[in-house]
Amino acid sequence: MFGLRKTLGSLFKSGRTDAAWFDTLEESLIQSDVGLPTTEYLMAALRKAAKSEKAASPEDLQALLIDEVSTLLSRLEPNPNPLFMQSAQQPEVWLIVGVNGAGKTTTIGKLCHLFQSQDRSILLAAGDTFRAAARNQLKEWGARNGVDVITQDSGDAAAVAHDSIHAAISRKCDVLIIDTAGRLATQDNLMEELKKVKRVISKALPGAPHQVLLVLDGNTGQNGINQVKAFHAALGLTGLAVTKLDGTAKGGVICALAQTLDAEPKPRIFALGKGEAIGDLVPFNARQYSSELFN
């Protein structure tokens, strides 16, 4: 994201906009993982808008491009954002999924902080039964937030999910967040395990999980589209949290997601991870994100 801003910052401060200027803009978008089809879509829309508005200066074209990207990204903007909804369900169950290293556990810790700022009581479930380190990391985040964590030294993820739901009900918690082991969408046996976890959750609490959130590494680039499609097909994602946008030039992949996700209902982007601090998980806003990309 910041790599994209650095590249385009000088471009929009140049004195003229000729054919070479447009070529540089197109190349910058592609290199920032907006993707060729989405770049072509945006460039065509920009040229059309520029002709209609008789815009020629870099500043005017920058404003038009922000408008076009904002309109595109609004397809992924939740309204209202579930991060701020006081659900009628108790507990409201969030199932967190994603590939290894995407930042699931860290995102869970930040979600705890966000929900607690709304005076909502939280319970965590350590559904990654493969790695003791993952359970310990979740416990650390629980301790930082003053939140209990349901764990099992043995057993499977479905059993942890089942026990945590009953614990959340008995404790009258507002939100239950269930962590899962990282896995590739191509690992059929592990994806089947996730489907089982979801079935167990639904049986233990009809209507749950209320949110199925995929944590997506912003550095993933165009491969992120395949991840979203695969997890969505398997689980019916409701939302995305895109992480590591504080130090990547790949922030443009969100634009590609907005154009290429055609399944309905499509998952919306709930939040963006913009740093390591506990408060660095911010709700997604299409207009704000577009402005940040090009300013």
C-alpha positions as CSV (number, residue, x, y, z in Angstrom):
1,M,0.0,0.0,0.0
2,F,2.7,2.4,1.0
3,G,4.8,1.3,-2.0
4,L,1.9,2.2,-4.2
5,R,1.5,5.6,-2.6
6,K,5.2,6.3,-3.0
7,T,5.2,5.5,-6.7
8,L,2.0,7.5,-7.5
9,G,2.9,10.4,-5.2
10,S,5.5,11.7,-7.6
11,L,3.4,10.9,-10.6
12,F,0.5,13.1,-9.4
13,K,2.9,15.9,-8.7
14,S,4.3,16.0,-12.3
15,G,3.7,19.0,-14.5
16,R,1.9,17.3,-17.4
17,T,-0.2,14.3,-18.4
18,D,0.7,12.9,-21.7
19,A,0.6,9.3,-23.1
20,A,3.8,8.4,-21.2
21,W,2.1,9.6,-18.0
22,F,-0.8,7.3,-18.5
23,D,1.5,4.4,-19.3
24,T,3.4,5.0,-16.1
25,L,0.2,5.1,-14.1
26,E,-1.0,1.8,-15.7
27,E,2.3,0.1,-15.0
28,S,2.3,1.3,-11.4
29,L,-1.2,-0.1,-10.8
30,I,-0.2,-3.5,-12.2
31,Q,3.0,-3.6,-10.2
32,S,1.0,-2.9,-7.0
33,D,-1.2,-6.0,-7.6
34,V,-4.3,-4.3,-8.9
35,G,-4.0,-6.9,-11.6
36,L,-4.2,-6.5,-15.4
37,P,-8.0,-6.8,-15.8
38,T,-8.8,-4.4,-13.0
39,T,-6.1,-2.0,-14.2
40,E,-7.6,-2.0,-17.7
41,Y,-11.0,-1.4,-16.2
42,L,-9.8,1.5,-14.0
43,M,-7.8,3.1,-16.8
44,A,-10.7,3.0,-19.2
45,A,-13.0,4.5,-16.5
46,L,-10.4,7.2,-15.8
47,R,-10.0,8.2,-19.4
48,K,-13.8,8.3,-19.9
49,A,-14.2,10.5,-16.8
50,A,-11.3,12.7,-17.8
51,K,-12.9,13.3,-21.2
52,S,-16.3,14.0,-19.7
53,E,-14.9,16.4,-17.0
54,K,-12.3,17.9,-19.4
55,A,-9.7,17.1,-16.7
56,A,-6.1,17.2,-17.7
57,S,-4.0,18.2,-14.7
58,P,-2.5,15.5,-12.5
59,E,-4.5,16.8,-9.5
60,D,-7.8,16.6,-11.4
61,L,-6.9,13.1,-12.6
62,Q,-5.9,12.0,-9.1
63,A,-9.4,13.1,-7.8
64,L,-11.1,11.3,-10.6
65,L,-9.1,8.1,-10.0
66,I,-9.9,8.2,-6.3
67,D,-13.6,8.5,-7.2
68,E,-13.4,5.5,-9.6
69,V,-11.5,3.3,-7.1
70,S,-13.9,4.3,-4.3
71,T,-16.9,3.3,-6.4
72,L,-15.2,0.0,-7.2
73,L,-14.3,-0.8,-3.6
74,S,-17.7,0.1,-2.3
75,R,-18.7,-3.3,-3.6
76,L,-16.8,-4.8,-0.7
77,E,-17.7,-2.3,2.0
78,P,-20.1,-3.7,4.7
79,N,-23.0,-1.5,5.6
80,P,-23.3,-1.6,8.5
81,N,-20.0,-3.0,9.5
82,P,-20.5,-6.1,11.8
83,L,-17.5,-4.9,13.9
84,F,-19.9,-2.3,15.4
85,M,-23.1,-4.3,15.5
86,Q,-24.6,-5.3,18.8
87,S,-25.9,-8.6,17.7
88,A,-29.2,-10.0,19.1
89,Q,-27.4,-13.3,19.4
90,Q,-25.7,-14.3,22.6
91,P,-23.0,-15.4,22.1
92,E,-22.2,-14.0,18.6
93,V,-19.8,-16.5,17.2
94,W,-16.9,-15.6,14.9
95,L,-15.0,-18.3,13.1
96,I,-11.5,-17.1,12.0
97,V,-9.8,-18.9,9.1
98,G,-6.8,-18.4,6.8
99,V,-3.5,-19.7,5.6
100,N,-0.4,-20.0,7.8
101,G,1.3,-16.8,8.6
102,A,-1.6,-14.5,7.5
103,G,-1.9,-13.0,11.0
104,K,-5.0,-14.8,12.3
105,T,-4.1,-14.9,16.0
106,T,-2.9,-11.3,16.0
107,T,-6.1,-10.2,14.3
108,I,-8.1,-12.1,17.0
109,G,-6.2,-10.1,19.7
110,K,-7.0,-6.9,17.9
111,L,-10.7,-7.9,17.5
112,C,-10.8,-8.5,21.3
113,H,-9.5,-5.0,21.9
114,L,-12.0,-3.5,19.5
115,F,-15.0,-5.4,20.9
116,Q,-14.0,-4.6,24.5
117,S,-14.0,-0.9,23.6
118,Q,-17.7,-1.4,23.0
119,D,-18.1,-3.0,26.4
120,R,-18.7,-6.4,25.0
121,S,-17.6,-9.5,26.9
122,I,-15.4,-11.9,24.9
123,L,-14.4,-15.5,25.1
124,L,-11.6,-17.1,22.9
125,A,-11.3,-20.6,21.7
126,A,-7.9,-22.1,20.7
127,G,-9.1,-24.2,17.7
128,D,-5.6,-24.7,16.4
129,T,-5.0,-28.1,17.9
130,F,-1.9,-28.8,15.7
131,R,0.5,-26.4,17.3
132,A,1.1,-25.8,21.0
133,A,2.8,-22.5,20.0
134,A,-0.4,-21.3,18.5
135,R,-2.4,-22.0,21.6
136,N,0.2,-20.3,23.7
137,Q,0.1,-17.2,21.4
138,L,-3.6,-17.0,21.8
139,K,-3.3,-17.3,25.5
140,E,-0.9,-14.4,25.5
141,W,-3.3,-12.2,23.6
142,G,-6.1,-13.3,26.0
143,A,-3.9,-12.3,28.9
144,R,-3.2,-8.9,27.3
145,N,-6.9,-8.3,26.9
146,G,-8.0,-10.0,30.2
147,V,-10.0,-12.6,28.2
148,D,-10.3,-16.3,29.0
149,V,-9.2,-18.8,26.4
150,I,-10.8,-22.3,26.0
151,T,-8.1,-24.8,25.1
152,Q,-7.6,-28.6,24.9
153,D,-4.2,-30.3,25.0
154,S,-5.7,-33.1,22.9
155,G,-8.7,-33.6,20.8
156,D,-9.7,-31.9,17.6
157,A,-10.8,-28.4,16.5
158,A,-14.5,-29.4,16.3
159,A,-14.4,-30.5,20.0
160,V,-12.8,-27.2,21.0
161,A,-15.5,-25.3,19.1
162,H,-18.3,-27.4,20.7
163,D,-17.0,-26.9,24.3
164,S,-16.3,-23.2,23.7
165,I,-19.9,-22.6,22.6
166,H,-21.3,-24.2,25.7
167,A,-18.9,-22.2,27.8
168,A,-19.8,-19.0,26.1
169,I,-23.5,-19.7,26.7
170,S,-23.1,-20.5,30.3
171,R,-21.0,-17.4,30.9
172,K,-23.4,-15.2,28.9
173,C,-20.6,-13.9,26.8
174,D,-21.4,-11.4,24.0
175,V,-18.8,-12.6,21.5
176,L,-17.0,-16.0,21.1
177,I,-14.0,-15.9,18.7
178,I,-12.8,-19.3,17.5
179,D,-9.3,-19.6,16.1
180,T,-8.3,-22.3,13.6
181,A,-5.1,-23.8,12.3
182,G,-3.6,-22.2,9.2
183,R,-4.1,-24.2,6.1
184,L,-3.9,-23.9,2.3
185,A,-7.1,-24.0,0.4
186,T,-5.6,-26.8,-1.7
187,Q,-5.3,-29.1,1.4
188,D,-8.6,-30.9,0.9
189,N,-8.4,-32.9,4.2
190,L,-7.8,-29.7,6.2
191,M,-10.6,-27.9,4.4
192,E,-12.9,-30.7,5.2
193,E,-11.9,-30.3,8.8
194,L,-13.0,-26.7,8.7
195,K,-16.3,-27.7,7.2
196,K,-16.8,-30.1,10.1
197,V,-16.0,-27.4,12.6
198,K,-18.6,-25.2,11.0
199,R,-21.2,-28.0,11.1
200,V,-20.5,-28.7,14.8
201,I,-20.8,-25.0,15.6
202,S,-24.2,-24.9,13.8
203,K,-25.4,-27.9,15.6
204,A,-24.3,-26.6,19.0
205,L,-25.9,-23.2,18.4
206,P,-28.4,-22.9,15.5
207,G,-27.6,-19.9,13.3
208,A,-23.9,-19.9,14.3
209,P,-21.2,-19.1,13.2
210,H,-22.6,-15.6,12.7
211,Q,-19.4,-14.5,11.0
212,V,-16.8,-16.5,9.1
213,L,-13.8,-14.2,8.7
214,L,-10.9,-14.9,6.4
215,V,-7.6,-13.2,7.5
216,L,-5.8,-12.4,4.2
217,D,-2.1,-11.3,4.1
218,G,-1.9,-8.0,2.1
219,N,1.5,-9.2,0.8
220,T,-0.2,-12.2,-0.9
221,G,-1.0,-10.2,-4.1
222,Q,-3.0,-11.8,-6.8
223,N,-2.9,-15.2,-5.1
224,G,-5.2,-13.7,-2.5
225,I,-8.1,-13.8,-5.0
226,N,-7.7,-17.6,-5.3
227,Q,-7.6,-17.9,-1.5
228,V,-10.8,-15.9,-1.0
229,K,-12.6,-17.8,-3.7
230,A,-11.6,-21.2,-2.3
231,F,-12.4,-20.5,1.3
232,H,-15.7,-18.8,0.3
233,A,-16.7,-21.9,-1.7
234,A,-16.0,-24.2,1.2
235,L,-17.3,-22.1,4.1
236,G,-19.4,-19.2,2.8
237,L,-17.3,-16.4,4.1
238,T,-19.0,-13.3,5.5
239,G,-16.0,-11.1,5.8
240,L,-12.3,-10.5,5.3
241,A,-9.6,-8.8,7.4
242,V,-6.7,-7.8,5.2
243,T,-3.4,-7.6,7.2
244,K,0.1,-6.2,7.0
245,L,-0.9,-3.2,4.9
246,D,1.6,-1.0,6.8
247,G,4.6,-2.2,4.8
248,T,3.4,-3.6,1.5
249,A,3.1,-2.4,-2.1
250,K,0.4,-5.0,-2.7
251,G,-2.5,-3.1,-1.3
252,G,-4.0,-2.9,-4.8
253,V,-5.2,-6.5,-4.5
254,I,-8.3,-5.2,-2.8
255,C,-9.2,-3.5,-6.0
256,A,-8.8,-6.8,-7.9
257,L,-11.0,-8.5,-5.3
258,A,-13.7,-5.9,-5.7
259,Q,-13.9,-6.5,-9.5
260,T,-13.4,-10.3,-9.6
261,L,-15.6,-11.5,-6.8
262,D,-18.9,-12.2,-8.5
263,A,-20.4,-14.7,-6.1
264,E,-23.4,-13.4,-4.1
265,P,-23.5,-12.9,-1.2
266,K,-19.8,-11.9,-1.5
267,P,-17.7,-11.5,1.6
268,R,-17.1,-7.9,2.6
269,I,-13.9,-6.4,4.0
270,F,-14.5,-5.8,7.7
271,A,-11.1,-4.5,8.7
272,L,-7.6,-3.6,7.7
273,G,-4.4,-4.4,9.7
274,K,-2.1,-1.4,9.5
275,G,0.5,-2.2,12.2
276,E,1.6,-4.3,15.1
277,A,-0.1,-2.3,17.9
278,I,-3.2,-3.6,19.5
279,G,-5.3,-0.7,18.1
280,D,-4.0,-1.1,14.5
281,L,-7.0,-2.9,13.2
282,V,-9.3,-0.3,11.5
283,P,-12.7,-0.7,10.0
284,F,-12.7,-0.7,6.2
285,N,-14.0,2.4,4.5
286,A,-13.9,2.4,0.7
287,R,-13.5,6.2,0.3
288,Q,-10.8,6.5,3.0
289,Y,-8.8,3.6,1.6
290,S,-9.0,5.0,-1.9
291,S,-7.8,8.3,-0.7
292,E,-4.9,6.8,1.2
293,L,-3.8,4.8,-1.9
294,F,-3.3,7.9,-4.0
295,N,-2.4,10.6,-1.6
